């Protein structure tokens, strides 16, 4: 199955961060067409890798040093509030990324940014969805940080140009 927005976002991020040697970008299979350098990205509540502690898988993860610094979720089809909020909350309740490819469990950094990219290309002219997206972003920003969560920054992006997203990521990893 083809995921053009996933691939586009992953390529943009990878190109933008190529000169940051302390960063590692981990991509879900939907985010890349090549066979290597892709894997599922499970997040867990504890540092124990079990079905009981696995809360979600995300689309793209940026490690800085040995810690989770940025989580990226991309929605190409299901852009309903329940889906958007569910993806955020399951990640916000997680504390570790664990995958045998990367060795020991990787803890969330003290400050983690969660970025959500929603495909707005199929919206009809005059749709209220864009305003709904802005309201969701504001609502999430008003409730973070959640108790026991290290996600303290939330940004939602839509449209065709993602320059603002790249600028935001660069600012986050250099602060």
Secondary structure, DSSP 8 states (H G I E B T S, - for coil): ---HHHHHHHHHHHHHTTT-TTEEEEE-GGG-SSSSSB---EEESSSS--TTTEEEE-SEEEEETTEEEEEEEEESS---HHHHHHHHHHHHT--EE--GGG-S-EEEEEEEEEEEEE--TT--TT-SHHHHHHHHHHHHHHH-S-TT--EEEEEEE-SS--HHHHHHHHHHHH-
